[in-house]
């Protein structure tokens, strides 16, 4: 597994997760398995994914973020991304995903 996912805070309505390392083709299933209990078990209505320590993401990783966004929406959560590095932000803009994700 090339990434780590940690709950950074879970107070009130916002659950903040930190994603670090690399999110690529071999990691997407593990990413979904790691995120699923967060939406099911931690109360809240907003999910904020902190990407400050994410060093690399490929197209499969981007797809995993889109699936996570849709899953969160289906469960009644709002999802946002924060602390995107320049390279990751460049990829999001190139794919026009800065329009899908709320980026703070």
Buried (B, 14 or more C-beta within 10 A) or exposed (E): EBBEBEEEEBEEEBBBBBBBBBBBEEBBEBBEEBBEEBBEEEEBEBBBBBBEBBBBBBEBBBEBBBBBBEBBEEEEBBBBBBBBBEEBBEBBEEEEBBEBBBBE
